[in-house]
Amino acid sequence: MKILLTGATGFIGKSFIKKLSKKSFKIIALSRKNHRDENNVQYIQDTIRLDKKFSIIKKFEPEVLIHLSWEG
C-alpha cells in the first residue's frame, strides 16, 4: 500500500512513521523540515500547499492520505 503522510516530523507524525515503517508500506512523508529518507519512507520538504513537489506525489500515486499537519 502507498501512503502519503503530512506532518511527518511533528509530535504525532514521528511516532506514526515509526509504526508504519515497520510494515511493508511505501510512504511519502511531507514535512516543512528537511529529513533524510529511511527504508521505505521518502521525505519531501514542502508546505501543505505543495508549492514545489506536487509532481513527485502525483507520480507516486498514493492510495491513502493521513493528514497530521497544520498551517500554524
Predicted model as a PDB file, atoms N, CA, C, CB and O in Angstrom, pLDDT in the B-factor column:
MODEL        1                                                                  
ATOM      1  N   MET A   1       0.845  -1.175   0.000  1.00 93.00           N  
ATOM      2  CA  MET A   1       0.000   0.000   0.000  1.00 93.00           C  
ATOM      3  C   MET A   1       0.891   1.239   0.000  1.00 93.00           C  
ATOM      4  CB  MET A   1      -0.962  -0.002   1.221  1.00 93.00           C  
ATOM      5  O   MET A   1       1.922   1.271   0.672  1.00 93.00           O  
ATOM      6  N   LYS A   2       0.493   2.241  -0.747  1.00 96.00           N  
ATOM      7  CA  LYS A   2       1.226   3.507  -0.834  1.00 96.00           C  
ATOM      8  C   LYS A   2       0.505   4.554   0.012  1.00 96.00           C  
ATOM      9  CB  LYS A   2       1.355   3.985  -2.320  1.00 96.00           C  
ATOM     10  O   LYS A   2      -0.694   4.783  -0.150  1.00 96.00           O  
ATOM     11  N   ILE A   3       1.251   5.180   0.910  1.00 95.00           N  
ATOM     12  CA  ILE A   3       0.670   6.131   1.864  1.00 95.00           C  
ATOM     13  C   ILE A   3       1.357   7.482   1.729  1.00 95.00           C  
ATOM     14  CB  ILE A   3       0.795   5.605   3.316  1.00 95.00           C  
ATOM     15  O   ILE A   3       2.583   7.558   1.647  1.00 95.00           O  
ATOM     16  N   LEU A   4       0.557   8.554   1.705  1.00 94.00           N  
ATOM     17  CA  LEU A   4       1.051   9.924   1.789  1.00 94.00           C  
ATOM     18  C   LEU A   4       0.734  10.419   3.187  1.00 94.00           C  
ATOM     19  CB  LEU A   4       0.410  10.853   0.684  1.00 94.00           C  
ATOM     20  O   LEU A   4      -0.426  10.420   3.599  1.00 94.00           O  
ATOM     21  N   LEU A   5       1.753  10.838   3.918  1.00 93.00           N  
ATOM     22  CA  LEU A   5       1.584  11.308   5.292  1.00 93.00           C  
ATOM     23  C   LEU A   5       2.041  12.752   5.391  1.00 93.00           C  
ATOM     24  CB  LEU A   5       2.370  10.418   6.287  1.00 93.00           C  
ATOM     25  O   LEU A   5       3.196  13.061   5.096  1.00 93.00           O  
ATOM     26  N   THR A   6       1.142  13.640   5.805  1.00 89.00           N  
ATOM     27  CA  THR A   6       1.521  15.031   6.039  1.00 89.00           C  
ATOM     28  C   THR A   6       1.855  15.205   7.513  1.00 89.00           C  
ATOM     29  CB  THR A   6       0.385  16.008   5.607  1.00 89.00           C  
ATOM     30  O   THR A   6       1.343  14.472   8.359  1.00 89.00           O  
ATOM     31  N   GLY A   7       2.714  16.175   7.824  1.00 88.00           N  
ATOM     32  CA  GLY A   7       3.091  16.404   9.214  1.00 88.00           C  
ATOM     33  C   GLY A   7       3.968  15.300   9.774  1.00 88.00           C  
ATOM     34  O   GLY A   7       3.879  14.972  10.957  1.00 88.00           O  
ATOM     35  N   ALA A   8       4.798  14.736   8.949  1.00 87.00           N  
ATOM     36  CA  ALA A   8       5.561  13.538   9.311  1.00 87.00           C  
ATOM     37  C   ALA A   8       6.617  13.752  10.388  1.00 87.00           C  
ATOM     38  CB  ALA A   8       6.220  12.998   8.101  1.00 87.00           C  
ATOM     39  O   ALA A   8       7.000  12.798  11.066  1.00 87.00           O  
ATOM     40  N   THR A   9       7.093  14.970  10.561  1.00 85.00           N  
ATOM     41  CA  THR A   9       8.126  15.204  11.575  1.00 85.00           C  
ATOM     42  C   THR A   9       7.580  15.943  12.798  1.00 85.00           C  
ATOM     43  CB  THR A   9       9.277  15.996  10.970  1.00 85.00           C  
ATOM     44  O   THR A   9       8.348  16.409  13.640  1.00 85.00           O  
ATOM     45  N   GLY A  10       6.267  16.047  12.891  1.00 87.00           N  
ATOM     46  CA  GLY A  10       5.641  16.661  14.057  1.00 87.00           C  
ATOM     47  C   GLY A  10       5.537  15.679  15.210  1.00 87.00           C  
ATOM     48  O   GLY A  10       6.025  14.552  15.128  1.00 87.00           O  
ATOM     49  N   PHE A  11       4.900  16.115  16.275  1.00 88.00           N  
ATOM     50  CA  PHE A  11       4.787  15.328  17.503  1.00 88.00           C  
ATOM     51  C   PHE A  11       4.147  13.962  17.252  1.00 88.00           C  
ATOM     52  CB  PHE A  11       3.976  16.095  18.541  1.00 88.00           C  
ATOM     53  O   PHE A  11       4.702  12.936  17.646  1.00 88.00           O  
ATOM     54  N   ILE A  12       3.003  13.947  16.609  1.00 91.00           N  
ATOM     55  CA  ILE A  12       2.310  12.685  16.328  1.00 91.00           C  
ATOM     56  C   ILE A  12       2.938  11.980  15.129  1.00 91.00           C  
ATOM     57  CB  ILE A  12       0.811  12.936  16.071  1.00 91.00           C  
ATOM     58  O   ILE A  12       3.083  10.757  15.128  1.00 91.00           O  
ATOM     59  N   GLY A  13       3.307  12.749  14.116  1.00 90.00           N  
ATOM     60  CA  GLY A  13       3.858  12.187  12.892  1.00 90.00           C  
ATOM     61  C   GLY A  13       5.097  11.329  13.102  1.00 90.00           C  
ATOM     62  O   GLY A  13       5.234  10.281  12.472  1.00 90.00           O  
ATOM     63  N   LYS A  14       5.998  11.757  13.975  1.00 89.00           N  
ATOM     64  CA  LYS A  14       7.220  10.983  14.251  1.00 89.00           C  
ATOM     65  C   LYS A  14       6.897   9.580  14.763  1.00 89.00           C  
ATOM     66  CB  LYS A  14       8.094  11.718  15.276  1.00 89.00           C  
ATOM     67  O   LYS A  14       7.480   8.599  14.304  1.00 89.00           O  
ATOM     68  N   SER A  15       5.984   9.489  15.697  1.00 91.00           N  
ATOM     69  CA  SER A  15       5.602   8.185  16.253  1.00 91.00           C  
ATOM     70  C   SER A  15       4.870   7.341  15.223  1.00 91.00           C  
ATOM     71  CB  SER A  15       4.725   8.367  17.494  1.00 91.00           C  
ATOM     72  O   SER A  15       5.062   6.128  15.146  1.00 91.00           O  
ATOM     73  N   PHE A  16       4.042   7.985  14.447  1.00 90.00           N  
ATOM     74  CA  PHE A  16       3.270   7.275  13.434  1.00 90.00           C  
ATOM     75  C   PHE A  16       4.188   6.681  12.362  1.00 90.00           C  
ATOM     76  CB  PHE A  16       2.243   8.217  12.790  1.00 90.00           C  
ATOM     77  O   PHE A  16       3.987   5.549  11.923  1.00 90.00           O  
ATOM     78  N   ILE A  17       5.189   7.448  11.950  1.00 89.00           N  
ATOM     79  CA  ILE A  17       6.162   6.972  10.962  1.00 89.00           C  
ATOM     80  C   ILE A  17       6.888   5.734  11.486  1.00 89.00           C  
ATOM     81  CB  ILE A  17       7.182   8.086  10.617  1.00 89.00           C  
ATOM     82  O   ILE A  17       7.105   4.785  10.733  1.00 89.00           O  
ATOM     83  N   LYS A  18       7.260   5.731  12.749  1.00 88.00           N  
ATOM     84  CA  LYS A  18       7.943   4.565  13.323  1.00 88.00           C  
ATOM     85  C   LYS A  18       7.077   3.311  13.208  1.00 88.00           C  
ATOM     86  CB  LYS A  18       8.301   4.824  14.798  1.00 88.00           C  
ATOM     87  O   LYS A  18       7.575   2.237  12.873  1.00 88.00           O  
ATOM     88  N   LYS A  19       5.788   3.450  13.485  1.00 89.00           N  
ATOM     89  CA  LYS A  19       4.869   2.308  13.389  1.00 89.00           C  
ATOM     90  C   LYS A  19       4.696   1.860  11.938  1.00 89.00           C  
ATOM     91  CB  LYS A  19       3.501   2.669  13.993  1.00 89.00           C  
ATOM     92  O   LYS A  19       4.755   0.667  11.640  1.00 89.00           O  
ATOM     93  N   LEU A  20       4.484   2.810  11.049  1.00 86.00           N  
ATOM     94  CA  LEU A  20       4.246   2.477   9.645  1.00 86.00           C  
ATOM     95  C   LEU A  20       5.478   1.886   8.971  1.00 86.00           C  
ATOM     96  CB  LEU A  20       3.799   3.708   8.891  1.00 86.00           C  
ATOM     97  O   LEU A  20       5.359   0.991   8.134  1.00 86.00           O  
ATOM     98  N   SER A  21       6.651   2.377   9.329  1.00 82.00           N  
ATOM     99  CA  SER A  21       7.871   1.925   8.655  1.00 82.00           C  
ATOM    100  C   SER A  21       8.215   0.475   8.989  1.00 82.00           C  
ATOM    101  CB  SER A  21       9.036   2.825   9.031  1.00 82.00           C  
ATOM    102  O   SER A  21       9.011  -0.143   8.282  1.00 82.00           O  
ATOM    103  N   LYS A  22       7.637  -0.074  10.043  1.00 85.00           N  
ATOM    104  CA  LYS A  22       7.862  -1.482  10.394  1.00 85.00           C  
ATOM    105  C   LYS A  22       7.045  -2.419   9.515  1.00 85.00           C  
ATOM    106  CB  LYS A  22       7.519  -1.724  11.862  1.00 85.00           C  
ATOM    107  O   LYS A  22       7.292  -3.625   9.483  1.00 85.00           O  
ATOM    108  N   LYS A  23       6.077  -1.862   8.807  1.00 87.00           N  
ATOM    109  CA  LYS A  23       5.218  -2.642   7.906  1.00 87.00           C  
ATOM    110  C   LYS A  23       5.797  -2.557   6.493  1.00 87.00           C  
ATOM    111  CB  LYS A  23       3.729  -2.120   7.938  1.00 87.00           C  
ATOM    112  O   LYS A  23       6.822  -1.911   6.270  1.00 87.00           O  
ATOM    113  N   SER A  24       5.143  -3.201   5.561  1.00 86.00           N  
ATOM    114  CA  SER A  24       5.637  -3.215   4.181  1.00 86.00           C  
ATOM    115  C   SER A  24       5.016  -2.106   3.330  1.00 86.00           C  
ATOM    116  CB  SER A  24       5.354  -4.567   3.543  1.00 86.00           C  
ATOM    117  O   SER A  24       4.895  -2.257   2.114  1.00 86.00           O  
ATOM    118  N   PHE A  25       4.623  -0.999   3.954  1.00 92.00           N  
ATOM    119  CA  PHE A  25       4.048   0.125   3.227  1.00 92.00           C  
ATOM    120  C   PHE A  25       5.154   0.934   2.547  1.00 92.00           C  
ATOM    121  CB  PHE A  25       3.225   1.022   4.178  1.00 92.00           C  
ATOM    122  O   PHE A  25       6.286   0.989   3.029  1.00 92.00           O  
ATOM    123  N   LYS A  26       4.808   1.557   1.426  1.00 94.00           N  
ATOM    124  CA  LYS A  26       5.670   2.563   0.815  1.00 94.00           C  
ATOM    125  C   LYS A  26       5.089   3.903   1.228  1.00 94.00           C  
ATOM    126  CB  LYS A  26       5.755   2.412  -0.770  1.00 94.00           C  
ATOM    127  O   LYS A  26       3.889   4.139   1.084  1.00 94.00           O  
ATOM    128  N   ILE A  27       5.950   4.786   1.746  1.00 94.00           N  
ATOM    129  CA  ILE A  27       5.453   6.018   2.350  1.00 94.00           C  
ATOM    130  C   ILE A  27       6.175   7.225   1.772  1.00 94.00           C  
ATOM    131  CB  ILE A  27       5.619   5.979   3.872  1.00 94.00           C  
ATOM    132  O   ILE A  27       7.399   7.234   1.647  1.00 94.00           O  
ATOM    133  N   ILE A  28       5.395   8.246   1.422  1.00 93.00           N  
ATOM    134  CA  ILE A  28       5.945   9.568   1.164  1.00 93.00           C  
ATOM    135  C   ILE A  28       5.501  10.421   2.335  1.00 93.00           C  
ATOM    136  CB  ILE A  28       5.467  10.166  -0.230  1.00 93.00           C  
ATOM    137  O   ILE A  28       4.310  10.534   2.623  1.00 93.00           O  
ATOM    138  N   ALA A  29       6.464  11.015   3.001  1.00 91.00           N  
ATOM    139  CA  ALA A  29       6.206  11.805   4.196  1.00 91.00           C  
ATOM    140  C   ALA A  29       6.477  13.277   3.893  1.00 91.00           C  
ATOM    141  CB  ALA A  29       7.077  11.315   5.384  1.00 91.00           C  
ATOM    142  O   ALA A  29       7.597  13.645   3.540  1.00 91.00           O  
ATOM    143  N   LEU A  30       5.471  14.100   4.028  1.00 86.00           N  
ATOM    144  CA  LEU A  30       5.577  15.522   3.739  1.00 86.00           C  
ATOM    145  C   LEU A  30       5.855  16.288   5.027  1.00 86.00           C  
ATOM    146  CB  LEU A  30       4.290  16.042   3.063  1.00 86.00           C  
ATOM    147  O   LEU A  30       5.177  16.093   6.036  1.00 86.00           O  
ATOM    148  N   SER A  31       6.866  17.166   4.982  1.00 83.00           N  
ATOM    149  CA  SER A  31       7.239  17.920   6.170  1.00 83.00           C  
ATOM    150  C   SER A  31       7.828  19.270   5.779  1.00 83.00           C  
ATOM    151  CB  SER A  31       8.240  17.125   7.022  1.00 83.00           C  
ATOM    152  O   SER A  31       8.416  19.413   4.707  1.00 83.00           O  
ATOM    153  N   ARG A  32       7.665  20.263   6.658  1.00 80.00           N  
ATOM    154  CA  ARG A  32       8.306  21.558   6.427  1.00 80.00           C  
ATOM    155  C   ARG A  32       9.805  21.480   6.696  1.00 80.00           C  
ATOM    156  CB  ARG A  32       7.667  22.638   7.310  1.00 80.00           C  
ATOM    157  O   ARG A  32      10.581  22.279   6.172  1.00 80.00           O  
ATOM    158  N   LYS A  33      10.205  20.510   7.519  1.00 79.00           N  
ATOM    159  CA  LYS A  33      11.617  20.351   7.871  1.00 79.00           C  
ATOM    160  C   LYS A  33      12.291  19.355   6.927  1.00 79.00           C  
ATOM    161  CB  LYS A  33      11.764  19.884   9.339  1.00 79.00           C  
ATOM    162  O   LYS A  33      11.650  18.422   6.443  1.00 79.00           O  
ATOM    163  N   ASN A  34      13.557  19.554   6.672  1.00 81.00           N  
ATOM    164  CA  ASN A  34      14.325  18.627   5.856  1.00 81.00           C  
ATOM    165  C   ASN A  34      14.626  17.379   6.680  1.00 81.00           C  
ATOM    166  CB  ASN A  34      15.636  19.288   5.343  1.00 81.00           C  
ATOM    167  O   ASN A  34      14.956  17.483   7.862  1.00 81.00           O  
ATOM    168  N   HIS A  35      14.519  16.217   6.077  1.00 83.00           N  
ATOM    169  CA  HIS A  35      14.735  14.962   6.786  1.00 83.00           C  
ATOM    170  C   HIS A  35      15.312  13.945   5.822  1.00 83.00           C  
ATOM    171  CB  HIS A  35      13.422  14.440   7.418  1.00 83.00           C  
ATOM    172  O   HIS A  35      14.961  13.941   4.642  1.00 83.00           O  
ATOM    173  N   ARG A  36      16.178  13.096   6.300  1.00 88.00           N  
ATOM    174  CA  ARG A  36      16.799  12.070   5.469  1.00 88.00           C  
ATOM    175  C   ARG A  36      15.840  10.899   5.257  1.00 88.00           C  
ATOM    176  CB  ARG A  36      18.110  11.579   6.109  1.00 88.00           C  
ATOM    177  O   ARG A  36      15.150  10.477   6.185  1.00 88.00           O  
ATOM    178  N   ASP A  37      15.804  10.379   4.024  1.00 87.00           N  
ATOM    179  CA  ASP A  37      14.963   9.222   3.715  1.00 87.00           C  
ATOM    180  C   ASP A  37      15.390   8.016   4.543  1.00 87.00           C  
ATOM    181  CB  ASP A  37      15.029   8.887   2.213  1.00 87.00           C  
ATOM    182  O   ASP A  37      16.557   7.882   4.909  1.00 87.00           O  
ATOM    183  N   GLU A  38      14.437   7.150   4.830  1.00 83.00           N  
ATOM    184  CA  GLU A  38      14.691   5.915   5.567  1.00 83.00           C  
ATOM    185  C   GLU A  38      14.276   4.736   4.701  1.00 83.00           C  
ATOM    186  CB  GLU A  38      13.930   5.901   6.926  1.00 83.00           C  
ATOM    187  O   GLU A  38      13.982   4.921   3.520  1.00 83.00           O  
ATOM    188  N   ASN A  39      14.247   3.540   5.251  1.00 83.00           N  
ATOM    189  CA  ASN A  39      13.984   2.313   4.490  1.00 83.00           C  
ATOM    190  C   ASN A  39      12.878   2.458   3.449  1.00 83.00           C  
ATOM    191  CB  ASN A  39      13.625   1.207   5.432  1.00 83.00           C  
ATOM    192  O   ASN A  39      13.165   2.538   2.255  1.00 83.00           O  
ATOM    193  N   ASN A  40      11.658   2.491   3.869  1.00 88.00           N  
ATOM    194  CA  ASN A  40      10.539   2.583   2.944  1.00 88.00           C  
ATOM    195  C   ASN A  40       9.825   3.932   3.043  1.00 88.00           C  
ATOM    196  CB  ASN A  40       9.557   1.455   3.206  1.00 88.00           C  
ATOM    197  O   ASN A  40       8.663   4.062   2.658  1.00 88.00           O  
ATOM    198  N   VAL A  41      10.541   4.935   3.567  1.00 91.00           N  
ATOM    199  CA  VAL A  41       9.972   6.270   3.749  1.00 91.00           C  
ATOM    200  C   VAL A  41      10.794   7.283   2.958  1.00 91.00           C  
ATOM    201  CB  VAL A  41       9.926   6.656   5.255  1.00 91.00           C  
ATOM    202  O   VAL A  41      11.999   7.426   3.163  1.00 91.00           O  
ATOM    203  N   GLN A  42      10.109   7.987   2.044  1.00 91.00           N  
ATOM    204  CA  GLN A  42      10.742   9.081   1.311  1.00 91.00           C  
ATOM    205  C   GLN A  42      10.190  10.384   1.867  1.00 91.00           C  
ATOM    206  CB  GLN A  42      10.489   8.967  -0.238  1.00 91.00           C  
ATOM    207  O   GLN A  42       8.981  10.613   1.833  1.00 91.00           O  
ATOM    208  N   TYR A  43      11.069  11.239   2.379  1.00 90.00           N  
ATOM    209  CA  TYR A  43      10.646  12.524   2.931  1.00 90.00           C  
ATOM    210  C   TYR A  43      10.698  13.591   1.852  1.00 90.00           C  
ATOM    211  CB  TYR A  43      11.529  12.925   4.130  1.00 90.00           C  
ATOM    212  O   TYR A  43      11.637  13.645   1.057  1.00 90.00           O  
ATOM    213  N   ILE A  44       9.678  14.440   1.835  1.00 88.00           N  
ATOM    214  CA  ILE A  44       9.626  15.573   0.919  1.00 88.00           C  
ATOM    215  C   ILE A  44       9.474  16.831   1.749  1.00 88.00           C  
ATOM    216  CB  ILE A  44       8.459  15.431  -0.112  1.00 88.00           C  
ATOM    217  O   ILE A  44       8.555  16.946   2.560  1.00 88.00           O  
ATOM    218  N   GLN A  45      10.379  17.772   1.541  1.00 84.00           N  
ATOM    219  CA  GLN A  45      10.298  19.043   2.250  1.00 84.00           C  
ATOM    220  C   GLN A  45       9.473  20.010   1.410  1.00 84.00           C  
ATOM    221  CB  GLN A  45      11.719  19.622   2.542  1.00 84.00           C  
ATOM    222  O   GLN A  45       9.884  20.399   0.317  1.00 84.00           O  
ATOM    223  N   ASP A  46       8.318  20.392   1.921  1.00 76.00           N  
ATOM    224  CA  ASP A  46       7.421  21.319   1.243  1.00 76.00           C  
ATOM    225  C   ASP A  46       6.345  21.741   2.237  1.00 76.00           C  
ATOM    226  CB  ASP A  46       6.789  20.673  -0.039  1.00 76.00           C  
ATOM    227  O   ASP A  46       6.263  21.194   3.337  1.00 76.00           O  
ATOM    228  N   THR A  47       5.532  22.700   1.858  1.00 71.00           N  
ATOM    229  CA  THR A  47       4.414  23.111   2.710  1.00 71.00           C  
ATOM    230  C   THR A  47       3.191  22.283   2.359  1.00 71.00           C  
ATOM    231  CB  THR A  47       4.113  24.629   2.551  1.00 71.00           C  
ATOM    232  O   THR A  47       3.199  21.552   1.369  1.00 71.00           O  
ATOM    233  N   ILE A  48       2.163  22.390   3.145  1.00 68.00           N  
ATOM    234  CA  ILE A  48       0.920  21.661   2.897  1.00 68.00           C  
ATOM    235  C   ILE A  48       0.283  22.103   1.579  1.00 68.00           C  
ATOM    236  CB  ILE A  48      -0.066  21.871   4.060  1.00 68.00           C  
ATOM    237  O   ILE A  48      -0.541  21.383   1.015  1.00 68.00           O  
ATOM    238  N   ARG A  49       0.654  23.256   1.100  1.00 69.00           N  
ATOM    239  CA  ARG A  49       0.122  23.746  -0.177  1.00 69.00           C  
ATOM    240  C   ARG A  49       0.767  23.048  -1.369  1.00 69.00           C  
ATOM    241  CB  ARG A  49       0.332  25.252  -0.290  1.00 69.00           C  
ATOM    242  O   ARG A  49       0.304  23.193  -2.500  1.00 69.00           O  
ATOM    243  N   LEU A  50       1.833  22.292  -1.120  1.00 67.00           N  
ATOM    244  CA  LEU A  50       2.553  21.565  -2.164  1.00 67.00           C  
ATOM    245  C   LEU A  50       2.993  22.482  -3.301  1.00 67.00           C  
ATOM    246  CB  LEU A  50       1.686  20.447  -2.713  1.00 67.00           C  
ATOM    247  O   LEU A  50       2.740  22.209  -4.474  1.00 67.00           O  
ATOM    248  N   ASP A  51       3.646  23.559  -2.931  1.00 65.00           N  
ATOM    249  CA  ASP A  51       4.101  24.526  -3.922  1.00 65.00           C  
ATOM    250  C   ASP A  51       5.174  23.970  -4.856  1.00 65.00           C  
ATOM    251  CB  ASP A  51       4.625  25.749  -3.229  1.00 65.00           C  
ATOM    252  O   ASP A  51       5.237  24.359  -6.022  1.00 65.00           O  
ATOM    253  N   LYS A  52       6.015  23.070  -4.360  1.00 68.00           N  
ATOM    254  CA  LYS A  52       7.192  22.665  -5.120  1.00 68.00           C  
ATOM    255  C   LYS A  52       7.165  21.226  -5.603  1.00 68.00           C  
ATOM    256  CB  LYS A  52       8.399  22.869  -4.298  1.00 68.00           C  
ATOM    257  O   LYS A  52       7.634  20.958  -6.709  1.00 68.00           O  
ATOM    258  N   LYS A  53       6.647  20.305  -4.839  1.00 76.00           N  
ATOM    259  CA  LYS A  53       6.876  18.877  -5.072  1.00 76.00           C  
ATOM    260  C   LYS A  53       5.638  18.074  -5.470  1.00 76.00           C  
ATOM    261  CB  LYS A  53       7.454  18.278  -3.852  1.00 76.00           C  
ATOM    262  O   LYS A  53       5.631  16.853  -5.319  1.00 76.00           O  
ATOM    263  N   PHE A  54       4.612  18.718  -5.964  1.00 81.00           N  
ATOM    264  CA  PHE A  54       3.384  18.003  -6.300  1.00 81.00           C  
ATOM    265  C   PHE A  54       3.617  16.902  -7.329  1.00 81.00           C  
ATOM    266  CB  PHE A  54       2.347  18.973  -6.820  1.00 81.00           C  
ATOM    267  O   PHE A  54       2.979  15.852  -7.263  1.00 81.00           O  
ATOM    268  N   SER A  55       4.514  17.127  -8.270  1.00 84.00           N  
ATOM    269  CA  SER A  55       4.755  16.135  -9.325  1.00 84.00           C  
ATOM    270  C   SER A  55       5.284  14.813  -8.758  1.00 84.00           C  
ATOM    271  CB  SER A  55       5.746  16.690 -10.352  1.00 84.00           C  
ATOM    272  O   SER A  55       4.966  13.748  -9.286  1.00 84.00           O  
ATOM    273  N   ILE A  56       6.078  14.869  -7.700  1.00 86.00           N  
ATOM    274  CA  ILE A  56       6.598  13.649  -7.064  1.00 86.00           C  
ATOM    275  C   ILE A  56       5.448  12.844  -6.463  1.00 86.00           C  
ATOM    276  CB  ILE A  56       7.645  14.000  -5.966  1.00 86.00           C  
ATOM    277  O   ILE A  56       5.395  11.623  -6.611  1.00 86.00           O  
ATOM    278  N   ILE A  57       4.546  13.517  -5.799  1.00 85.00           N  
ATOM    279  CA  ILE A  57       3.405  12.845  -5.174  1.00 85.00           C  
ATOM    280  C   ILE A  57       2.462  12.284  -6.227  1.00 85.00           C  
ATOM    281  CB  ILE A  57       2.650  13.811  -4.253  1.00 85.00           C  
ATOM    282  O   ILE A  57       1.942  11.178  -6.075  1.00 85.00           O  
ATOM    283  N   LYS A  58       2.243  13.036  -7.284  1.00 88.00           N  
ATOM    284  CA  LYS A  58       1.368  12.571  -8.362  1.00 88.00           C  
ATOM    285  C   LYS A  58       1.931  11.295  -8.999  1.00 88.00           C  
ATOM    286  CB  LYS A  58       1.196  13.675  -9.433  1.00 88.00           C  
ATOM    287  O   LYS A  58       1.184  10.359  -9.285  1.00 88.00           O  
ATOM    288  N   LYS A  59       3.227  11.263  -9.216  1.00 91.00           N  
ATOM    289  CA  LYS A  59       3.878  10.083  -9.802  1.00 91.00           C  
ATOM    290  C   LYS A  59       3.805   8.884  -8.840  1.00 91.00           C  
ATOM    291  CB  LYS A  59       5.357  10.402 -10.149  1.00 91.00           C  
ATOM    292  O   LYS A  59       3.658   7.747  -9.289  1.00 91.00           O  
ATOM    293  N   PHE A  60       3.906   9.122  -7.539  1.00 92.00           N  
ATOM    294  CA  PHE A  60       3.852   8.080  -6.515  1.00 92.00           C  
ATOM    295  C   PHE A  60       2.487   7.394  -6.468  1.00 92.00           C  
ATOM    296  CB  PHE A  60       4.177   8.673  -5.151  1.00 92.00           C  
ATOM    297  O   PHE A  60       2.402   6.205  -6.163  1.00 92.00           O  
ATOM    298  N   GLU A  61       1.425   8.132  -6.768  1.00 95.00           N  
ATOM    299  CA  GLU A  61       0.044   7.646  -6.763  1.00 95.00           C  
ATOM    300  C   GLU A  61      -0.364   7.014  -5.424  1.00 95.00           C  
ATOM    301  CB  GLU A  61      -0.143   6.634  -7.878  1.00 95.00           C  
ATOM    302  O   GLU A  61      -0.627   5.813  -5.363  1.00 95.00           O  
ATOM    303  N   PRO A  62      -0.418   7.821  -4.349  1.00 95.00           N  
ATOM    304  CA  PRO A  62      -0.783   7.268  -3.044  1.00 95.00           C  
ATOM    305  C   PRO A  62      -2.212   6.731  -3.021  1.00 95.00           C  
ATOM    306  CB  PRO A  62      -0.619   8.326  -1.969  1.00 95.00           C  
ATOM    307  O   PRO A  62      -3.104   7.266  -3.679  1.00 95.00           O  
ATOM    308  N   GLU A  63      -2.406   5.676  -2.261  1.00 96.00           N  
ATOM    309  CA  GLU A  63      -3.731   5.077  -2.090  1.00 96.00           C  
ATOM    310  C   GLU A  63      -4.423   5.605  -0.838  1.00 96.00           C  
ATOM    311  CB  GLU A  63      -3.620   3.553  -2.021  1.00 96.00           C  
ATOM    312  O   GLU A  63      -5.649   5.576  -0.738  1.00 96.00           O  
ATOM    313  N   VAL A  64      -3.630   6.085   0.112  1.00 96.00           N  
ATOM    314  CA  VAL A  64      -4.144   6.564   1.392  1.00 96.00           C  
ATOM    315  C   VAL A  64      -3.458   7.883   1.742  1.00 96.00           C  
ATOM    316  CB  VAL A  64      -3.921   5.506   2.517  1.00 96.00           C  
ATOM    317  O   VAL A  64      -2.258   8.046   1.520  1.00 96.00           O  
ATOM    318  N   LEU A  65      -4.231   8.820   2.289  1.00 94.00           N  
ATOM    319  CA  LEU A  65      -3.685  10.076   2.803  1.00 94.00           C  
ATOM    320  C   LEU A  65      -3.948  10.121   4.302  1.00 94.00           C  
ATOM    321  CB  LEU A  65      -4.316  11.320   2.077  1.00 94.00           C  
ATOM    322  O   LEU A  65      -5.082   9.962   4.753  1.00 94.00           O  
ATOM    323  N   ILE A  66      -2.882  10.340   5.063  1.00 94.00           N  
ATOM    324  CA  ILE A  66      -3.014  10.538   6.511  1.00 94.00           C  
ATOM    325  C   ILE A  66      -2.553  11.965   6.776  1.00 94.00           C  
ATOM    326  CB  ILE A  66      -2.164   9.471   7.353  1.00 94.00           C  
ATOM    327  O   ILE A  66      -1.379  12.292   6.604  1.00 94.00           O  
ATOM    328  N   HIS A  67      -3.491  12.808   7.196  1.00 92.00           N  
ATOM    329  CA  HIS A  67      -3.234  14.249   7.318  1.00 92.00           C  
ATOM    330  C   HIS A  67      -3.031  14.617   8.787  1.00 92.00           C  
ATOM    331  CB  HIS A  67      -4.404  15.075   6.707  1.00 92.00           C  
ATOM    332  O   HIS A  67      -3.978  14.630   9.574  1.00 92.00           O  
ATOM    333  N   LEU A  68      -1.774  14.917   9.141  1.00 90.00           N  
ATOM    334  CA  LEU A  68      -1.440  15.284  10.521  1.00 90.00           C  
ATOM    335  C   LEU A  68      -0.851  16.691  10.617  1.00 90.00           C  
ATOM    336  CB  LEU A  68      -0.459  14.278  11.104  1.00 90.00           C  
ATOM    337  O   LEU A  68      -0.485  17.131  11.707  1.00 90.00           O  
ATOM    338  N   SER A  69      -0.756  17.388   9.511  1.00 83.00           N  
ATOM    339  CA  SER A  69      -0.105  18.696   9.556  1.00 83.00           C  
ATOM    340  C   SER A  69      -1.121  19.815   9.780  1.00 83.00           C  
ATOM    341  CB  SER A  69       0.672  18.946   8.260  1.00 83.00           C  
ATOM    342  O   SER A  69      -2.331  19.626   9.662  1.00 83.00           O  
ATOM    343  N   TRP A  70      -0.583  20.975  10.105  1.00 78.00           N  
ATOM    344  CA  TRP A  70      -1.388  22.165  10.244  1.00 78.00           C  
ATOM    345  C   TRP A  70      -0.547  23.358   9.828  1.00 78.00           C  
ATOM    346  CB  TRP A  70      -1.915  22.324  11.692  1.00 78.00           C  
ATOM    347  O   TRP A  70       0.682  23.282   9.818  1.00 78.00           O  
ATOM    348  N   GLU A  71      -1.180  24.421   9.495  1.00 70.00           N  
ATOM    349  CA  GLU A  71      -0.509  25.614   8.954  1.00 70.00           C  
ATOM    350  C   GLU A  71      -0.307  26.635  10.061  1.00 70.00           C  
ATOM    351  CB  GLU A  71      -1.329  26.235   7.790  1.00 70.00           C  
ATOM    352  O   GLU A  71      -0.749  27.778   9.944  1.00 70.00           O  
ATOM    353  N   GLY A  72       0.364  26.225  11.145  1.00 65.00           N  
ATOM    354  CA  GLY A  72       0.492  27.143  12.262  1.00 65.00           C  
ATOM    355  C   GLY A  72       1.861  27.395  12.751  1.00 65.00           C  
ATOM    356  O   GLY A  72       2.048  28.162  13.695  1.00 65.00           O  
TER     357      GLY A  72                                                      
ENDMDL                                                                          
END                                                                             
